[in-house]
Amino acid sequence: MTYRNIEVSPIAGALGAEISGVDLSQPLGNETFAEIRKAFDENLVIFFRDQTITPEQHLEFAGRFGAFDIHPFAAGLPDHPEVLPVIKEADDAGTNFGGLWHSDVTFYERPPLGSVLYALDAPAYGGDTMFANQYLAYETLSEGMKEMLDGMTAVHSATRVYGNSGTSVNKYGPGVKSMKIRTGDDADDTVEHPVVRVIPETGRKALFLNRTYTIRFSGWTEAESDPLLEYLCNHAVKPEFTCRFRWRDGSIAFWDNRCAQHFALNDYHGQRRAMHRVTIVGERPMAIEESGRAAA
């Protein structure tokens, strides 16, 4: 696509592009918005530099893409519950929020379209975010593996992270004091999603499971599921499928949660990292057979 209102500069071969020529504190014209949406669909994650936006302006931009989600286990801003502060203070000895490869809240019936993350206070070094292309994760599987996975579903749950008896390595314990995180029995609820989903805007197939929230395959035990999940989760984040973004104050990342995983690196101990995140409601994941019926 030829862009007339914005400049799009890829940052890696697998995914990711920086967008310039846009001030997100100002209302977007329809043509500019359409080009940003096209860049989002093509690159899976887009980045903006040197932005200065208020929570209201943050919501105005994100709201062009859909309704807002309010995180069920992490508290938003008092005046804007849709804006989630993602913070780790310099003296916080705990794990960081998002410090494991994952797609956001896939334990929802309708997992998010994506999230817009704005850097208020970036570390001088460290604290990068990595992203992984799940189209490539699917497309590089063997034909035999694709054939097996195409009709499968998997069970997703928040229990390992937010459950009262959570066992995840990313479990939030008493060492985490920078964010208001709760646990609860409601985190034990489960939902089933296709292992391979079709993204409506592109028609492409993406691998849709992750180490944080996918607990087993439907009809399989956890013990039976673990070896295949381990293989697929490792495969999904191979270096050649990834890009890495270095934050500066005023940077924004907007990723497609449906076909990209992400990982916030926890390598900035002794420094503050503060972000605001707005998450956009998505559609129910479409299985391959559903996409075939829709096209017929």
N, C-alpha and C positions, 0 to 999 in steps of 0.2 A: 504494500500500500504506500502511496505517496502522501506524505503528511504536509499540510499547508500551514497549519496553525501551531504545531509543536515540532520539536526536534526529538528524535528517538535514537538513542545510542546504546546498542547492546553492550553488556558488561561481561558476558561469558557465552560460550557456544551453546550451552544447554538451555539456559533461560535467563531472564533478567535484563532490564534496560532502564537507563536513566532518561527521564523526560525533562526537557528544558523549554523555556519560553512560556511558562505558565506561572502565574501568581495565584495560589489557592486561597488567598485571603479575599479575592475578588470573585464575584459571580462568573460562572463559565457560560460562554455562548454555546448554543446547541452544536455547532460544527466542531468547536474545540472539545466539548464533552464527548462527541461521537469518536473523535480521533483518540482521545485518552482511553475510551472503552475498547477500541480496536487494538491499541497497543497493549492493553491489559490482557485481552484474549490471545494475542499472538505471543506475548513474552512471559505470561503467567505471574510475574512479579515486576512491578514498575516502581521506580524511585524518583523522588523529587528532592532537590537540594535547596538550601537557603530560603526556607519558608518560615514565615512568622504568622501563626494562626491562633485564634482563640478557640475555646471549646465549641462555641457556637459556629464558627467558621469550619471547624473540623467536621461537625455534624452536618453542616450544609453541603459540604463536598461529598461525604460518604452517603448522605441521603439521596443523592442523585442515582445511586446504584440499587437502592432498596431500603426496606425497613431496618430498624436497629434491633440488635440483640442485647439483652442484659445478662451478663454472666451469672449463673445460678450459685456459684461458690466463691466468687471474688467480688468485693464491693467496688462500685463505681464512685464517681465524684458525688458529694452530697447534693449539689444543685443540678448535676447532669449524670444520672445513674447509667446512661448509655456510654459514658466515657470512662473506660477502665484505666486507672493509674497503674502502670507496670513499673515498679520501683524496687531498686535494691540500694540501700544506703551504704555508705563507705564502711560502716562498722557492723554491717549485717553479716553474720557468719554462716547463714543458712544457704540453701540452694537458691537458684534464681528461678523466676517464673518462666516457664517455657524451655527449661534447660534439658530437653530430650527431643529427639526427632519425633514429630507428630503433625497431625492436622488438627485444627482447633475443634473442640467439643463435638467430635463425631458420634458421641453418645446421644445427640439430638435425633429426633425423627427427620428434621430438616437441618442438616449441618450448614454452617455459614457459607455464603458465597465467598466471602473474604474479609480481611481486616485491614484497616488503615492505621498504621502505627507512626506516631509523630514523636521525634526526639526533642525533649526539653533540655536535658542535661546528659550529654554523652561523655563517656570516659575519654581521657586523653589517648588511651590505647586499650585494646581488648573490647569485649562486649559486642563483637560482630554477630550478625545473624546469617545463617546459611539456609539456602533453599534448595529443594530437590524436585526435579521434573518427573511427575508420575505418568505422563504420557510416555516418556522414554523408558521408564521402569517397566511399563507393560509391553511396549513395542519390541524391546530387546529380549524378552522371554522366548524360550523355545516354542515351537508350534504345539508340541505336546502339552506343555505347561499352560499355554493359553487355552487350549481346548478344555482342560480340566477346570481352570478357574472361571471361564466365561459364564457358567451357569451357577456358580457357588455364591453363597451369602455368608456373612460373618457376623458375629455378635460383638457389639460395642457397649462399653460401660465406663462410667467414671469411678468405679469402685476402687481401683488400684491407686488412684490419686486422691480422691476426695471422700472415699468411704471411711467409716470409723475404724475399720481394720485394714486400711490400705497398706499395700506391700511394695508399691512401686519405688524405684530408686529416686523418683522425683516427688516422693511423698513430702508434704510440707509439715515440718515438725516445729518444736518450740524455738529453734534457732532462727526461724524466719520471722522478722518483726516489721518489715517494711511495708507489707501489704496485709489487708484484712481478708484472710482465707478461712473459710469454714469447711467443716466436714459434716457428713450426715448420712443417715440410712437411705435417703433418697438417691444417693450416689450409686446405690446397688442396682438401680433400674437398668434394664438392658433394651437394646434396639437392634434390629437386623438390617444390614445394608448389603447390596451386591459387592462382591470382591472387585469386580471390574465395572466401573460406571462410565456412561457416555455423557460428555459435556454438551448440552444442547447447542450452544453458540458455535462450536467447532465441529461437532459430530465425531470427535476423536475419543478413543477409549483410554481410560486412566486407571491405574492400579489404585484401589481405595481401601487401604488398611494401614495401621500404624502401631508402633510398639507401645504407645501410651494407653490407647483406649480399646484396641481390638483384643479381645480376650480368648476367642476361639472361633472356629468355623461352625456354622449351623449344622446340627446333627452330629458333631464331633465332640469328644471330650477335650478338656484343656491339654491333657497329656498327649492325646493324639495330634492336636493342633500345633503344639509347641514347635516341633521340628520344621514344619512347613512355614509357620509364621516367622520363625527365626531366619530361615533362608530368604523369604520374601522381604522382610524388613531390612535385612542387610543389603539385599540386591537393590532395593528402592532408593538407597542413598549412596550409591557408588559415586566416587569423586567426579566421574565424567558426566553425571546427571546434575551436578550442583553448580551454584554460584555463591559467592560470599560478599556480603555488603558491610562496609565499614561506615559506622555512624559518625555524624557530626551534629552539633546543635542545629536544629532547623531542618534536619533530614526527615523524609517521609518514605515509608515502604507500604505498598498496597499489593497484597498477594491474593492469588486465586486459591482459596482453601480447598477447592474441589479437586485440583490436579497438581498441587504443590505441597510438599511437606516443608517444615522449617524447624530450626534449632537455634536457640539463643545461647551463645557460648558464655560460660561462666569463668572467664579468665581475667577479670578486672578487679580482683580483691583489693580493698582499701580505697576504691574509687566509687563515686555515686553514679548511678545510671537511672534516669527517670524518663519515662515515656507515657504518652496517652494513646490508648487504643480504642477505636470504634469498630465494632464488628457488624457485618451486614447479613441479614437473614438470607438463606439460600433455599433451593428447592429440594424436594425429596430425591435422593440419588436415583438416577435412571439406569436400569439394567439393560444389557445388550438386547434382550428379547423385546423389551418395551420400546427401545429406539427403533427396532425393526418394524413393529406394529405402527408406530407413529409415522414412519416414512411411507408405509404402504397406502 
